[in-house]
Amino acid sequence: MKAAARAKAKADLEEAAAIAQAKAERQQKARQEAEAERIEAEVVRRVAAEVEKRVQEKVAAYLQSAEFKRKIEAQKQEAWKQMKLRIEEDAERERKRIEAEEKRKEQAELDEKMRLAEILKENRRKIEEQRRKMAEEQQRKSEDRLKEIELKTKMQQEEASRKQLEESQAEEEQKRILNKTKRSRMKISFGLKKGSGSVW
């Protein structure tokens, strides 16, 4: 029994030692991994810092180089050229817009003048037509008046002729009557004279 107990105790000690050793190994491994990560991170940081430093140095050197200045100057010239081109294009568009607006105004003024000319022409035509109608009406009235005067004159002339004829006929009748009366008187006087001669 004692031997079995000692064996078990030994087994338990060995198991505990194995567990402790495994734990220690895990901890050691974790410390090593953490140290390796720290070292790697430090290396990365230092490399990045060195790279950034070298890049900055190269950039600073490049910024001071003639090539960079030529490129900057070329970009400035190109930018100026493009800006000038845009200004010219804008000016050309504005010029064309103004020309189109002027042409539109001129056309509108021309259309308005033509419209007014047509109105004046139509008004003149109406006035001339009115004058023609008035002249025709006046002429018609004048002709009617002239015809009336001619008719009246003709009637007056006819009346005068009729009166003259009547007067002439009356005079002829009077002359005829007078002649007849004279002849009668002469006959009577002649008869009286003859009668007187026989008495004597």
LOMI-815667 format. One line per 2 residues: number of its first residue (from 0); their letters; for each residue x, y, z of N, C-alpha, C. Coordinates in nm, 2 decimals, decimal comma. Example, Ala and Ser with C-alpha at 12.3 -4.5 7.8 and 13.67 -1.06 7.14 Angstrom:
// LOMI-815667
0> AS> 1,32/-0,57/0,78/1,23/-0,45/0,78/1,32/-0,33/0,78; 1,28/-0,22/0,71/1,37/-0,11/0,71/1,29/0,00/0,79
// end
This chain:
// LOMI-815667
0> MK> 0,08/-0,12/0,00/0,00/0,00/0,00/0,09/0,12/0,00; 0,19/0,12/0,08/0,28/0,24/0,09/0,35/0,26/-0,04
2> AA> 0,39/0,15/-0,10/0,46/0,16/-0,22/0,37/0,22/-0,33; 0,25/0,18/-0,33/0,15/0,23/-0,42/0,13/0,38/-0,40
4> AR> 0,12/0,42/-0,27/0,10/0,56/-0,24/0,22/0,64/-0,28; 0,34/0,59/-0,26/0,46/0,66/-0,30/0,46/0,67/-0,45
6> AK> 0,42/0,57/-0,52/0,43/0,57/-0,67/0,33/0,68/-0,72; 0,21/0,68/-0,65/0,11/0,78/-0,70/0,16/0,92/-0,67
8> AK> 0,22/0,94/-0,55/0,27/1,07/-0,52/0,37/1,11/-0,61; 0,46/1,02/-0,65/0,57/1,05/-0,74/0,51/1,09/-0,88
10> AD> 0,41/1,01/-0,91/0,34/1,04/-1,04/0,28/1,18/-1,04; 0,22/1,21/-0,93/0,16/1,34/-0,92/0,26/1,45/-0,92
12> LE> 0,37/1,43/-0,86/0,48/1,53/-0,86/0,53/1,55/-1,00; 0,55/1,43/-1,07/0,60/1,44/-1,20/0,51/1,51/-1,29
14> EA> 0,38/1,49/-1,27/0,27/1,55/-1,36/0,27/1,70/-1,33; 0,28/1,74/-1,20/0,28/1,88/-1,16/0,40/1,95/-1,22
16> AA> 0,52/1,87/-1,21/0,64/1,93/-1,26/0,63/1,95/-1,42; 0,56/1,85/-1,48/0,55/1,86/-1,63/0,46/1,98/-1,66
18> IA> 0,35/1,99/-1,58/0,26/2,10/-1,61/0,33/2,23/-1,59; 0,41/2,24/-1,48/0,48/2,37/-1,45/0,58/2,40/-1,55
20> QA> 0,65/2,30/-1,60/0,75/2,32/-1,71/0,68/2,36/-1,84; 0,56/2,30/-1,87/0,49/2,34/-1,99/0,44/2,48/-1,98
22> KA> 0,40/2,52/-1,86/0,35/2,65/-1,84/0,47/2,75/-1,85; 0,58/2,71/-1,79/0,70/2,80/-1,80/0,74/2,81/-1,95
24> ER> 0,73/2,70/-2,02/0,77/2,71/-2,16/0,68/2,80/-2,24; 0,55/2,78/-2,21/0,45/2,87/-2,28/0,48/3,02/-2,25
26> QQ> 0,50/3,04/-2,12/0,53/3,18/-2,08/0,66/3,23/-2,15; 0,76/3,15/-2,15/0,89/3,18/-2,21/0,87/3,21/-2,36
28> KA> 0,79/3,12/-2,42/0,76/3,14/-2,57/0,68/3,27/-2,59; 0,59/3,29/-2,50/0,51/3,42/-2,51/0,60/3,54/-2,50
30> RQ> 0,69/3,53/-2,40/0,78/3,64/-2,38/0,87/3,66/-2,50; 0,92/3,55/-2,56/1,00/3,55/-2,68/0,93/3,61/-2,80
32> EA> 0,80/3,57/-2,81/0,72/3,62/-2,92/0,70/3,77/-2,91; 0,67/3,81/-2,78/0,64/3,95/-2,75/0,77/4,03/-2,78
34> EA> 0,88/3,98/-2,74/1,01/4,05/-2,76/1,04/4,06/-2,91; 1,01/3,94/-2,98/1,03/3,94/-3,13/0,94/4,04/-3,19
36> ER> 0,81/4,05/-3,15/0,72/4,15/-3,21/0,77/4,29/-3,18; 0,82/4,31/-3,05/0,86/4,45/-3,02/0,98/4,48/-3,10
38> IE> 1,07/4,38/-3,12/1,19/4,41/-3,20/1,15/4,44/-3,34; 1,06/4,36/-3,39/1,01/4,37/-3,53/0,95/4,51/-3,55
40> AE> 0,87/4,55/-3,45/0,80/4,68/-3,46/0,90/4,79/-3,46; 1,00/4,78/-3,37/1,11/4,88/-3,36/1,18/4,89/-3,49
42> VV> 1,21/4,77/-3,55/1,28/4,77/-3,68/1,20/4,83/-3,79; 1,07/4,80/-3,79/0,98/4,86/-3,89/0,98/5,01/-3,87
44> RR> 0,97/5,05/-3,74/0,96/5,20/-3,71/1,09/5,27/-3,76; 1,20/5,20/-3,72/1,33/5,27/-3,76/1,35/5,27/-3,91
46> VA> 1,31/5,16/-3,98/1,32/5,15/-4,12/1,22/5,26/-4,18; 1,10/5,27/-4,13/1,01/5,37/-4,18/1,06/5,51/-4,16
48> AE> 1,12/5,53/-4,04/1,17/5,67/-4,01/1,29/5,70/-4,11; 1,37/5,60/-4,13/1,49/5,62/-4,22/1,44/5,64/-4,37
50> VE> 1,34/5,56/-4,40/1,28/5,58/-4,54/1,22/5,72/-4,55; 1,14/5,76/-4,45/1,08/5,89/-4,46/1,19/6,00/-4,46
52> KR> 1,29/5,98/-4,38/1,40/6,08/-4,38/1,47/6,09/-4,52; 1,50/5,97/-4,57/1,56/5,97/-4,71/1,47/6,03/-4,81
54> VQ> 1,34/6,00/-4,80/1,24/6,05/-4,90/1,23/6,20/-4,89; 1,23/6,25/-4,76/1,22/6,40/-4,74/1,35/6,46/-4,79
56> EK> 1,46/6,40/-4,77/1,59/6,45/-4,82/1,59/6,46/-4,97; 1,54/6,35/-5,03/1,54/6,34/-5,18/1,44/6,45/-5,23
58> VA> 1,32/6,46/-5,16/1,22/6,55/-5,21/1,28/6,69/-5,19; 1,34/6,72/-5,08/1,40/6,85/-5,06/1,50/6,88/-5,16
60> AY> 1,59/6,79/-5,19/1,69/6,80/-5,29/1,63/6,82/-5,43; 1,52/6,74/-5,46/1,45/6,75/-5,59/1,38/6,89/-5,60
62> LQ> 1,33/6,94/-5,49/1,26/7,07/-5,50/1,36/7,18/-5,53; 1,48/7,16/-5,49/1,59/7,26/-5,52/1,66/7,24/-5,65
64> SA> 1,62/7,13/-5,72/1,69/7,09/-5,84/1,64/7,18/-5,96; 1,73/7,19/-6,06/1,69/7,27/-6,18/1,58/7,19/-6,26
66> EF> 1,58/7,06/-6,25/1,48/6,99/-6,32/1,34/7,02/-6,27; 1,33/7,02/-6,13/1,20/7,05/-6,07/1,16/7,19/-6,11
68> KR> 1,26/7,28/-6,10/1,22/7,42/-6,13/1,18/7,44/-6,28; 1,24/7,36/-6,37/1,20/7,36/-6,51/1,06/7,31/-6,52
70> KI> 1,03/7,20/-6,45/0,90/7,14/-6,46/0,79/7,24/-6,40; 0,83/7,30/-6,29/0,73/7,40/-6,23/0,71/7,51/-6,33
72> EA> 0,82/7,56/-6,39/0,81/7,67/-6,49/0,72/7,62/-6,61; 0,75/7,50/-6,65/0,67/7,45/-6,77/0,52/7,44/-6,73
74> QK> 0,50/7,39/-6,61/0,36/7,38/-6,56/0,29/7,52/-6,55; 0,37/7,61/-6,50/0,32/7,75/-6,49/0,29/7,80/-6,63
76> QE> 0,38/7,78/-6,73/0,36/7,83/-6,86/0,24/7,76/-6,93; 0,23/7,63/-6,90/0,11/7,55/-6,95/-0,02/7,60/-6,89
78> AW> -0,01/7,63/-6,76/-0,13/7,68/-6,69/-0,17/7,82/-6,75; -0,07/7,90/-6,76/-0,09/8,03/-6,82/-0,15/8,03/-6,96
80> KQ> -0,09/7,93/-7,04/-0,14/7,91/-7,18/-0,28/7,87/-7,18; -0,32/7,77/-7,09/-0,45/7,72/-7,08/-0,55/7,83/-7,04
82> MK> -0,50/7,91/-6,94/-0,59/8,02/-6,89/-0,61/8,12/-7,00; -0,50/8,16/-7,07/-0,51/8,25/-7,18/-0,61/8,20/-7,28
84> LR> -0,60/8,07/-7,31/-0,68/8,01/-7,41/-0,83/8,02/-7,37; -0,85/7,99/-7,24/-0,99/7,99/-7,19/-1,04/8,13/-7,20
86> IE> -0,96/8,23/-7,16/-1,00/8,37/-7,17/-1,03/8,41/-7,31; -0,95/8,37/-7,41/-0,97/8,40/-7,55/-1,10/8,33/-7,60
88> ED> -1,12/8,21/-7,55/-1,24/8,14/-7,60/-1,36/8,20/-7,54; -1,35/8,24/-7,41/-1,47/8,31/-7,35/-1,49/8,45/-7,42
90> AE> -1,38/8,52/-7,45/-1,40/8,65/-7,52/-1,46/8,63/-7,66; -1,42/8,52/-7,72/-1,48/8,49/-7,86/-1,62/8,46/-7,85
92> RE> -1,66/8,37/-7,75/-1,80/8,34/-7,73/-1,88/8,47/-7,69; -1,82/8,55/-7,61/-1,89/8,68/-7,58/-1,91/8,77/-7,70
94> RK> -1,80/8,77/-7,78/-1,81/8,86/-7,90/-1,92/8,80/-8,00; -1,92/8,67/-8,01/-2,02/8,61/-8,10/-2,16/8,64/-8,04
96> RI> -2,17/8,63/-7,91/-2,30/8,65/-7,84/-2,35/8,79/-7,87; -2,25/8,89/-7,85/-2,29/9,03/-7,87/-2,33/9,05/-8,02
98> EA> -2,25/8,99/-8,11/-2,28/9,01/-8,25/-2,42/8,95/-8,28; -2,45/8,83/-8,23/-2,58/8,77/-8,25/-2,69/8,86/-8,19
100> EE> -2,66/8,92/-8,08/-2,76/9,01/-8,01/-2,78/9,13/-8,10; -2,67/9,19/-8,15/-2,68/9,31/-8,24/-2,76/9,27/-8,36
102> KR> -2,73/9,16/-8,42/-2,80/9,12/-8,54/-2,95/9,10/-8,51; -2,97/9,04/-8,40/-3,11/9,02/-8,36/-3,19/9,15/-8,34
104> KE> -3,12/9,25/-8,28/-3,18/9,38/-8,26/-3,20/9,45/-8,40; -3,09/9,44/-8,48/-3,10/9,50/-8,62/-3,22/9,44/-8,69
106> QA> -3,23/9,31/-8,69/-3,34/9,24/-8,76/-3,47/9,28/-8,70; -3,48/9,29/-8,57/-3,60/9,33/-8,50/-3,64/9,47/-8,54
108> EL> -3,54/9,56/-8,55/-3,56/9,70/-8,59/-3,61/9,70/-8,74; -3,54/9,62/-8,82/-3,58/9,62/-8,96/-3,72/9,56/-8,98
110> DE> -3,75/9,46/-8,90/-3,89/9,40/-8,91/-3,99/9,51/-8,86; -3,96/9,58/-8,76/-4,05/9,69/-8,71/-4,06/9,80/-8,81
112> KM> -3,95/9,84/-8,88/-3,96/9,94/-8,98/-4,05/9,89/-9,10; -4,02/9,77/-9,14/-4,11/9,71/-9,24/-4,25/9,71/-9,21
114> RL> -4,28/9,67/-9,08/-4,42/9,66/-9,03/-4,48/9,80/-9,04; -4,40/9,90/-8,99/-4,45/10,04/-8,99/-4,47/10,09/-9,13
116> AE> -4,38/10,05/-9,22/-4,39/10,09/-9,36/-4,51/10,03/-9,42; -4,54/9,91/-9,39/-4,66/9,84/-9,44/-4,78/9,91/-9,39
118> IL> -4,78/9,95/-9,26/-4,89/10,02/-9,20/-4,91/10,15/-9,27; -4,80/10,23/-9,29/-4,81/10,36/-9,36/-4,86/10,34/-9,50
120> KE> -4,81/10,24/-9,57/-4,85/10,21/-9,71/-5,00/10,18/-9,71; -5,05/10,10/-9,61/-5,19/10,06/-9,61/-5,27/10,19/-9,58
122> NR> -5,22/10,27/-9,48/-5,29/10,39/-9,45/-5,30/10,49/-9,57; -5,19/10,50/-9,64/-5,19/10,58/-9,76/-5,29/10,53/-9,87
124> RK> -5,29/10,39/-9,88/-5,38/10,33/-9,97/-5,52/10,36/-9,93; -5,55/10,35/-9,80/-5,69/10,38/-9,76/-5,72/10,52/-9,78
126> IE> -5,63/10,61/-9,75/-5,65/10,76/-9,77/-5,68/10,79/-9,92; -5,59/10,73/-10,01/-5,61/10,75/-10,15/-5,74/10,69/-10,19
128> EQ> -5,78/10,58/-10,14/-5,91/10,52/-10,17/-6,02/10,60/-10,13; -6,01/10,66/-10,01/-6,11/10,75/-9,95/-6,12/10,87/-10,04
130> RR> -6,00/10,93/-10,07/-6,00/11,05/-10,16/-6,06/11,02/-10,30; -6,03/10,90/-10,35/-6,08/10,86/-10,48/-6,24/10,85/-10,47
132> KM> -6,28/10,79/-10,36/-6,42/10,77/-10,35/-6,49/10,91/-10,33; -6,42/11,00/-10,25/-6,48/11,13/-10,23/-6,48/11,21/-10,36
134> AE> -6,37/11,19/-10,44/-6,36/11,26/-10,57/-6,47/11,21/-10,66; -6,49/11,08/-10,66/-6,59/11,02/-10,74/-6,73/11,07/-10,70
136> EQ> -6,75/11,07/-10,57/-6,87/11,11/-10,51/-6,90/11,26/-10,55; -6,79/11,34/-10,53/-6,80/11,48/-10,56/-6,83/11,50/-10,71
138> QR> -6,76/11,42/-10,79/-6,78/11,43/-10,94/-6,92/11,39/-10,97; -6,97/11,28/-10,91/-7,10/11,23/-10,93/-7,20/11,34/-10,89
140> KS> -7,18/11,40/-10,77/-7,27/11,51/-10,73/-7,26/11,63/-10,83; -7,14/11,66/-10,87/-7,12/11,77/-10,97/-7,19/11,74/-11,10
142> ED> -7,18/11,61/-11,14/-7,25/11,57/-11,27/-7,40/11,58/-11,25; -7,44/11,53/-11,13/-7,58/11,53/-11,10/-7,63/11,68/-11,10
144> RL> -7,55/11,77/-11,03/-7,59/11,91/-11,02/-7,59/11,97/-11,16; -7,48/11,93/-11,24/-7,48/11,99/-11,38/-7,60/11,94/-11,46
146> KE> -7,63/11,81/-11,45/-7,75/11,76/-11,52/-7,87/11,83/-11,47; -7,88/11,85/-11,34/-8,00/11,92/-11,29/-8,00/12,06/-11,34
148> IE> -7,88/12,13/-11,35/-7,88/12,27/-11,40/-7,92/12,27/-11,55; -7,86/12,17/-11,62/-7,89/12,16/-11,77/-8,03/12,13/-11,79
150> LK> -8,09/12,04/-11,71/-8,23/12,01/-11,72/-8,32/12,13/-11,69; -8,28/12,20/-11,58/-8,35/12,32/-11,54/-8,34/12,43/-11,65
152> TK> -8,21/12,44/-11,70/-8,19/12,54/-11,81/-8,27/12,51/-11,93; -8,27/12,38/-11,96/-8,35/12,33/-12,08/-8,49/12,36/-12,06
154> MQ> -8,54/12,33/-11,94/-8,68/12,35/-11,91/-8,71/12,50/-11,92; -8,62/12,59/-11,86/-8,64/12,73/-11,87/-8,64/12,78/-12,01
156> QE> -8,54/12,72/-12,09/-8,53/12,76/-12,23/-8,66/12,72/-12,30; -8,70/12,59/-12,27/-8,83/12,54/-12,34/-8,95/12,63/-12,29
158> EA> -8,95/12,67/-12,16/-9,05/12,75/-12,11/-9,05/12,89/-12,18; -8,92/12,94/-12,19/-8,91/13,07/-12,26/-8,95/13,06/-12,41
160> SR> -8,91/12,95/-12,47/-8,95/12,93/-12,61/-9,10/12,92/-12,62; -9,15/12,85/-12,53/-9,30/12,83/-12,53/-9,37/12,97/-12,51
162> KQ> -9,32/13,04/-12,41/-9,38/13,18/-12,39/-9,36/13,27/-12,51; -9,23/13,26/-12,56/-9,21/13,34/-12,68/-9,30/13,30/-12,79
164> LE> -9,32/13,17/-12,81/-9,41/13,12/-12,91/-9,55/13,17/-12,88; -9,59/13,16/-12,76/-9,72/13,20/-12,72/-9,74/13,35/-12,75
166> ES> -9,63/13,43/-12,70/-9,64/13,57/-12,72/-9,64/13,60/-12,87; -9,56/13,53/-12,95/-9,56/13,55/-13,09/-9,69/13,51/-13,15
168> QA> -9,75/13,40/-13,10/-9,88/13,36/-13,15/-9,99/13,47/-13,11; -9,97/13,52/-12,98/-10,06/13,62/-12,94/-10,05/13,74/-13,02
170> EE> -9,93/13,78/-13,05/-9,91/13,90/-13,13/-9,97/13,88/-13,27; -9,94/13,76/-13,33/-10,00/13,73/-13,46/-10,15/13,74/-13,45
172> EQ> -10,20/13,68/-13,34/-10,35/13,69/-13,33/-10,40/13,83/-13,31; -10,32/13,91/-13,23/-10,36/14,05/-13,22/-10,35/14,12/-13,35
174> KR> -10,24/14,09/-13,42/-10,22/14,16/-13,56/-10,34/14,12/-13,65; -10,37/13,99/-13,64/-10,48/13,94/-13,73/-10,61/14,00/-13,69
176> IL> -10,63/14,01/-13,56/-10,75/14,08/-13,51/-10,75/14,22/-13,55; -10,64/14,29/-13,53/-10,63/14,43/-13,57/-10,65/14,45/-13,71
178> NK> -10,58/14,37/-13,79/-10,60/14,38/-13,94/-10,75/14,36/-13,98; -10,81/14,26/-13,91/-10,95/14,23/-13,94/-11,03/14,35/-13,90
180> TK> -10,99/14,41/-13,78/-11,07/14,52/-13,73/-11,05/14,64/-13,82; -10,93/14,66/-13,87/-10,90/14,77/-13,96/-10,98/14,75/-14,09
182> RS> -10,98/14,63/-14,14/-11,05/14,61/-14,26/-11,20/14,63/-14,24; -11,25/14,59/-14,12/-11,39/14,61/-14,10/-11,42/14,76/-14,09
184> RM> -11,33/14,83/-14,02/-11,35/14,98/-14,01/-11,34/15,04/-14,14; -11,24/15,00/-14,22/-11,23/15,06/-14,36/-11,35/15,03/-14,44
186> KI> -11,41/14,91/-14,43/-11,53/14,88/-14,50/-11,64/14,97/-14,45; -11,65/14,98/-14,32/-11,76/15,07/-14,27/-11,74/15,21/-14,31
188> SF> -11,61/15,26/-14,30/-11,58/15,39/-14,34/-11,61/15,41/-14,49; -11,57/15,32/-14,57/-11,59/15,33/-14,71/-11,74/15,32/-14,74
190> GL> -11,81/15,24/-14,67/-11,96/15,24/-14,69/-12,02/15,37/-14,65; -11,98/15,43/-14,54/-12,03/15,55/-14,50/-12,00/15,66/-14,60
192> KK> -11,88/15,66/-14,65/-11,84/15,76/-14,75/-11,93/15,74/-14,87; -11,95/15,62/-14,91/-12,04/15,60/-15,03/-12,18/15,64/-15,00
194> GS> -12,22/15,62/-14,89/-12,36/15,66/-14,86/-12,37/15,81/-14,85; -12,27/15,88/-14,80/-12,27/16,02/-14,79/-12,27/16,08/-14,93
196> GS> -12,20/16,02/-15,02/-12,19/16,08/-15,16/-12,32/16,07/-15,23; -12,40/15,97/-15,21/-12,52/15,96/-15,28/-12,63/16,06/-15,22
198> VW> -12,62/16,09/-15,10/-12,71/16,19/-15,04/-12,68/16,33/-15,09; -12,55/16,35/-15,10/-12,52/16,48/-15,15/-12,55/16,49/-15,30
// end
